[in-house]
Amino acid sequence: MSDRLSVFKTYKLYVGGKFPRSESGRVYEVTDSKGKWLANAPLSSRKDARDAVVAARKAFGGWSGATAYNRGQVLYRVAEMLEGRREQFTREVADAEGLSKSKAAAVVDATIDRWVWYAGWTDKIAQVTGGTNPVAGPYFNLSSPEPTGVVAVVAPQESSFLGLVSVVAPVIATGNTAVVIASEKAPLPALSLGEVLATSDVPGGVVNVLSGRTAELAAPLAAHQDVNAIDLAGADQALAKELEIAAADNLKRVLRPQPVDYFETPGTERLTAFLETKTVWHPTGSLGAGGSSY
């Protein structure tokens, strides 16, 4: 009996809840830390980037309109699905980042815990960033956070999974939708994450994952008029400057790249980076000698 041939995995993009190949038909070779071939990843084009923005905008209304508690349930479901595919991601992270199996497993465990962390914040961030404001007059003055909109995310280059989730999860936890450019040299964990999102309860278009040349994809997203914000976590200094200039055209929110230890417990900075504050004034009636009347 002849030896069985392995079935090689075909990696695809994740856009609008579906798995298209790049519209250009291009691919590029992904290798491990020793130069061994791992797979061919889609080489996304500018058209793919624009399609991802369309999908993200279409999904924004439903996702931002869902209750914060429901978004937390959905993020927790993603963590459940990642737990079930722990061995697969351990192998992919080990290959992508040149880690031993035990170190890669620690990365995957930290990544799953990071999803749970942000799942717990979805219905609490409003209490931290919003509230009642004291004013000198017969008014209620209330501030509440709202999602910014469509956020382009340049994922970290070196931390292909933990770093990826650390920048994507807070974006969607607060009701935004995301267009993610995976690590250029190690995109496979990000593309596999798309498979997890598709089989979780995350609506199609909430997260869209592109692989390819970071600079080639980031430029049209930074200049796109329907992208509301951009996270430059994975951009080098020169590219970040170019993207920041392009983003200024429609006054995008920009989160600049900064050194981060992704194993450390995060604060709320990435949750609040892509939130807008809405303040409402409401009259309470006239203020008399005995206090306000309603």
N, C-alpha and C positions, 0 to 999 in steps of 0.2 A: 504494500500500500504506500503510495507516494505521500510525502509530507504535505500538509495543508498550507496553502499560502495565506498570509495574514490579509485582512481587509483594511486597507489604508483609509484613514479618516479624511474626508473632504471638508475643509474648513470654509465657511461662508460668512458673509456679513450678516448682521442682524438689524434690519430696518423695517419699521412699521409692523413689528410682530412676525415678519417673514424672514426667510433666509435666501436673499438673492446673491448671485455672484456679482462681481463688479460689472457695471454696464460696459466697461471697456474690454472686458474679457482678460485683463492682465492679472498675473500672479507674480509673487516673488518668493524666493527660497528663504525659509526660516531654518536656522541651524542652532545647535546647542552651544555651550560655552567652549567646546572643543572643535567646533566646526563641522560636526556631524549633521547631516540633513535630517530635519524633523518632519517638515511638511511644506506645501506650497500654500501661502496665505493670499487672499484676494488683495490686489493692489488697487485700492479705491481711487476713483476719479473725482473731479470737482462736481460732476453730475450726481455721483453717489452722495456727496456731501449735501448738495441742494435737496435731493430726495429725502435725506434724513431730516433736514429742517422742516420740510413739509409734513412729514410723519409726526415729528415732535409737536409742531403747532396744532395739528389735528387732534392729538391726544391731550393737549394741555387743558382744555375746558373740562373734560370729564375727570381728569386726575386731580386738578386743583380744586374742583368742586366736591370731591369725595371728602368725607369726614376725616379728620386727623387720626382718629382711632382706627378707621378702616385702613388708612395708609400704613399704620403701624402693623396691623394684622398681615398686610400684604408683604411688607418687608420681613416680618418674622417667617412667613412662608418661604421666602427666598432662602433664609438661613436653614430652614428645614431641608430644602432640596439640596443645598450645598453639603449639608451633613451626610446625606445619602450618597453623594458622589465624591466623598472625601478622598478616596484612593485615586480616582482619576485626576483630581486637581493636584494631589501630592506629586504624582508622576509628572504632570505638565509643568508645575512650578520648579521641580528639581531640574528638569531638562532646560527650562527657560532661563533659570538664574544660576545654574551650575552649583546647586546645593545638594547636600547629602539627603537621603530620604527622611531622616529624623528632623533635620532643619526645615526641609520643605513641609513636612507635616505640621511643624510648629507655626509656619507661615499660614498654612491653610486654616488651622484652628483659630489663629488670631483674626483671620479674615472673616470666618463665620461669626466669631464673637463681635466683630465690628458691625456686622449687619444687625445683630441683636441690639447692640448699643444704640444705633440710630433708630431702630424700630421702636425702642422705648421713648425716644425723644419726640416723636411726631405729635403727640397730644400734650406735650409739656412746654414746648418752645414758646408758644403764645403767652403763657403765664410769665416767662422770663423776659420776653421782649415787648410785651404789651401791658396794658393796664389803664387805670383811671388817673388822669392828670389833674392836679390842683390848679384851679383858675380863679381869678378875682372877678367873679360875676355869676349871674344866675344861670349857669350852664353845667351840664355834664360834658366832660371832655374825655373821650375814650380813644386810645390808640391800640391798633391790632396789626399784626404782621400779615402780609400777603405775599405769595410767590411772585418772583420777578417775571418768569415766563420760560422761554427756551434758552437753555444754557449749553454752550459749547464747552467741552472738557478735554483739555490736552492731558491725557493720563501720564503719570510718572513713567519715565523710561526704564529705570532700574528695578523698581518694585512692581512687577507685572501683574500681581494679584492683590496683595494687601494694600499697596498704594492705590491701585485702581479702585478698589471698593471704598477706600477711605475718602476718595474725592467724588465718587459717583453717588454713594448712598445718601450723604447729606443734601445733595441737590434734589433728589426725588423725595426724600423724607419730608421736605417742606412744601411739596406740591408743584415743584418745577418739573419740566421734562428735559431730557439730556440728549445731546449728540456727542458721543465719546470717540476720540481718536486713541486707539490702543497704542501701547508701547510699540515703536517701530521694529525693534529687533526681537521683541518677545511678545507677539500679539496673541499667541494661542490660548493662554488662560482667559483673556478677555473675550475671544470668540466663543470659547466654551461657556463662559458666563451667559452669553446670549441664549444658549440652549436651556440653561437653568431658568432664566427669566421667562422664556417662552412657555415653559411647563409649570411655572408658578402662576400666581394670580395677577401679575403685573400686566396691565393693558398694553396692547401693541402700540408702539410709538413713544411710550414713556421713556424708555432707554433705547438708543440706537447706537450700535457699535460698528465702527469703521476701522479697517486696518490698511496700512500703506505708509507712504512717506509723510511724516508729520508736518513738515513745512508746506508740502503740496496741498494738504487737506486743511490745515489751520488757516491759511491765508484767505480762502473764500469764506470760511465760517466767521472769521474776525470782521470781514467787510460786509457780511450778509445783513441786510436791513431788517430781517425778521428774527434775528438772533438777539436776545436781550442782554446776555452776559456771557463772559468767557473766563474759564479757569485755566491759567497758564502753568499749572503744576509741572508739566513735562516739557516745557519749552526752555531751551538754553537762553543765555542772556541776550544774544543778538536777535534770535527769533522772537523772544518776548517783546523786545522793543518795537520790532516791525508790527507785531500783532496788536500791540497797545495803540500804536498810531492809527492802524486801520480801524480798530474798535471805536475810536473817538468820533468817527463819522456819524454814528447814530447814538452816541452817548451811552454805549454799553457799560455795564458794570464790569470791572476787571479785577480779578484776584491774581495778584502778581506771584511769580514763583518764589519759594522760600525754602530753606533747608528744614526738613521735617524728619523726625524719627517716627515712622509709621507704627512701630510697636508700642509707643507710648499711648496712654489713654487720651483720646482727643477731647478738646473742650467744645465750646459751642460756636467757635469762629466760623467754621465752614457752614454751619446751619444758618447763621445770620448773614453770611456774605451775599446770599442771593434772595434776601427778603426785602420787601418794601414795607414801609409803615404807613398805614391809613389812619388818619385821625378824624373823628366825628365830633362835632359840637351839637349839643341838643339843649334847648332851653328848659329850665326847670320851673320857671315862673318868677314872680317878683320876690325880692328879698325885703322882708319887713323887719320891724324891731324884734319880733319874736322868732326870727329865722326865716328860712325860705319856705315858700308855699308851693304846692304842686298841683 
